Amino acid sequence: MNLKKNISRDNIADTINKEFGFSRKECLEIVNDIFDLIIEGLEINGFVKIHNFGTFKMKKKGSRVGRNPKTKQEVIIQDRLVITFKASKKIIDFINSKNNE
């Protein structure tokens, strides 16, 4: 896979296609099914843990006062749900070992 700043579903499907030889349509279905499972897990449980990768969690952020950086006008930002991600220790160790080479 070419290293890019952003990775799309198509990029992931292309990699699966090249690695395993499945049809392009099958690869996109696999990728979409994975993302659907993550979204469904967040909706049902509020979190999804992928072993040796990390954990996605739903968190509620309270309302707060924000400021438009251009006009400096204050606005109320309503409370909302956000998704956070915490990388597993294995991923963190891998990244740190690459930075120390």
C-alpha positions in Angstrom: 0.0 0.0 0.0 1.3 3.4 -0.9 1.8 5.6 2.2 -0.7 8.5 2.1 -2.0 11.0 4.5 -5.5 9.8 4.0 -6.6 6.2 3.3 -10.0 5.7 1.7 -12.1 2.6 1.6 -11.0 2.2 -2.0 -7.4 2.2 -1.0 -8.0 -0.6 1.5 -10.1 -2.6 -1.0 -7.3 -2.2 -3.6 -4.8 -3.6 -1.1 -7.0 -6.6 -0.3 -7.5 -7.1 -4.1 -3.8 -7.1 -4.8 -2.9 -9.3 -1.8 -5.7 -11.9 -2.1 -7.0 -11.6 -5.6 -10.6 -11.2 -4.7 -12.7 -9.2 -7.1 -12.8 -5.5 -6.6 -16.5 -5.7 -5.7 -15.9 -8.4 -3.1 -13.1 -6.3 -1.6 -15.3 -3.3 -1.2 -18.0 -5.4 0.4 -15.4 -6.7 2.9 -14.3 -3.2 3.8 -17.8 -1.9 4.1 -18.8 -4.9 6.2 -15.9 -4.2 8.6 -16.9 -0.5 9.0 -20.6 -1.4 9.4 -19.6 -3.8 12.2 -17.6 -1.1 14.0 -20.5 1.4 13.6 -23.1 -1.2 14.8 -20.9 -2.0 17.8 -20.7 1.7 18.7 -24.4 2.1 18.4 -25.2 -1.0 20.5 -22.4 -1.1 23.1 -20.9 2.4 23.0 -17.4 0.9 22.3 -15.6 -1.5 20.0 -12.3 -3.1 20.9 -10.2 -4.6 18.1 -7.6 -6.9 19.6 -4.0 -5.6 19.1 -5.3 -2.5 17.4 -7.3 -0.3 19.7 -10.6 0.7 21.1 -13.2 3.1 19.7 -15.5 4.7 22.3 -18.6 6.9 22.2 -18.4 9.8 24.6 -20.8 12.5 25.4 -19.3 16.1 25.3 -21.2 18.7 27.2 -22.3 22.0 25.7 -19.9 24.8 25.9 -19.3 28.4 24.7 -17.2 28.5 21.5 -15.9 31.4 19.6 -15.8 32.1 15.8 -12.1 32.7 15.2 -12.8 35.2 12.4 -15.5 37.3 14.0 -14.7 36.5 17.7 -18.5 36.1 18.2 -19.4 33.6 20.9 -21.7 30.8 20.1 -23.1 27.9 22.1 -21.9 24.5 21.0 -24.5 22.0 21.9 -23.8 18.8 23.7 -23.1 15.9 21.4 -21.7 12.4 21.0 -18.1 12.0 19.8 -16.0 8.9 18.9 -12.6 8.6 20.5 -9.9 6.1 19.7 -7.2 4.7 22.0 -4.5 2.7 20.3 -3.5 -0.6 21.9 -0.2 -1.0 23.7 1.1 -3.2 20.8 0.4 -0.4 18.2 1.9 2.3 20.5 5.0 0.1 21.1 5.4 -0.5 17.3 5.2 3.2 16.5 7.7 4.1 19.2 10.1 1.4 18.0 9.9 2.8 14.5 10.6 6.3 15.8 13.7 5.1 17.7 15.4 3.5 14.6 
